[in-house]
C-alpha cells in the first residue's frame, strides 16, 4: 500500500459524510498515543473533509496516498490520549 508501517487499518469506503469522519475518529480513539492508522476512503468529499477534521482534532497526518482505483489511504499518527 505504502512505505509507512501502521498499527491498524480501517476502511470507510462504504460510508458517506459525515459518517466517514465519525468512523475514522472512533478508530483513532481506540489507538494508543503514537500509533499509526491507515484509513481507506473514497475520492471526493471524504478526501477533502476527513484529513482536515482529523488534523483539527490534533492528530498528525503523515501521508495521503492515491490508490489509483478511486480510493485514497490516509496515514494518521495519534497525538494525545
C-alpha positions as CSV (number, residue, x, y, z in Angstrom):
1,X,0.0,0.0,0.0
2,X,2.7,2.5,1.0
3,X,6.1,2.6,2.7
4,X,4.6,3.6,6.0
5,X,4.3,0.9,8.8
6,X,0.9,1.1,10.5
7,X,-0.7,-0.5,13.6
8,X,-4.3,-0.5,12.5
9,X,-6.4,-0.2,9.3
10,X,-10.0,1.0,8.7
11,X,-12.0,1.0,5.5
12,X,-14.6,3.8,5.3
13,X,-15.3,3.5,1.6
14,X,-18.8,2.2,2.4
15,X,-19.7,5.4,4.4
16,X,-20.7,8.9,3.3
17,X,-20.0,12.2,5.0
18,X,-20.3,12.9,7.9
19,X,-20.2,9.2,8.9
20,X,-16.8,8.9,7.2
21,X,-15.2,11.2,9.9
22,X,-17.2,9.6,12.7
23,X,-16.0,6.1,11.8
24,X,-12.4,7.4,11.4
25,X,-12.5,9.2,14.7
26,X,-13.8,6.2,16.6
27,X,-11.0,4.1,15.1
28,X,-8.3,6.7,16.1
29,X,-9.8,6.9,19.6
30,X,-9.1,3.2,20.0
31,X,-5.4,3.6,19.3
32,X,-2.7,4.3,21.9
33,X,-0.8,7.6,21.6
34,X,1.9,7.3,18.9
35,X,0.2,4.5,17.0
36,X,-0.5,4.9,13.3
37,X,-3.7,4.0,11.4
38,X,-4.3,3.6,7.7
39,X,-7.7,4.9,6.7
40,X,-9.0,3.9,3.3
41,X,-11.6,6.3,1.8
42,X,-13.2,7.3,-1.4
43,X,-12.2,10.3,-3.5
44,X,-14.3,13.4,-3.3
45,X,-15.8,14.6,0.0
46,X,-14.0,12.2,2.3
47,X,-10.6,13.1,0.9
48,X,-11.5,16.8,1.3
49,X,-13.1,16.6,4.7
50,X,-11.6,13.7,6.7
51,X,-7.9,14.8,6.7
52,X,-8.9,18.3,7.7
53,X,-11.2,17.2,10.5
54,X,-8.6,14.7,11.9
55,X,-5.9,17.5,11.8
56,X,-8.4,19.8,13.7
57,X,-8.6,17.1,16.3
58,X,-4.9,17.4,16.9
59,X,-3.6,14.3,15.2
60,X,-0.7,14.2,12.8
61,X,-1.4,13.5,9.1
62,X,1.6,11.5,7.7
63,X,0.6,10.9,4.1
64,X,-2.4,10.8,1.8
65,X,-1.7,8.1,-0.8
66,X,-3.6,7.7,-4.1
67,X,-4.5,4.0,-4.6
68,X,-5.3,4.7,-8.2
69,X,-8.6,3.0,-8.0
70,X,-10.8,5.9,-6.9
71,X,-9.8,5.5,-3.3
72,X,-7.1,7.0,-1.1
73,X,-5.3,5.8,2.0
74,X,-4.7,8.4,4.8
75,X,-2.0,7.6,7.3
76,X,-2.6,9.2,10.7
77,X,-0.4,9.2,13.9
78,X,-2.5,9.6,17.1
79,X,-1.4,12.5,19.2
80,X,-2.5,12.7,22.8
81,X,-4.9,10.4,24.6
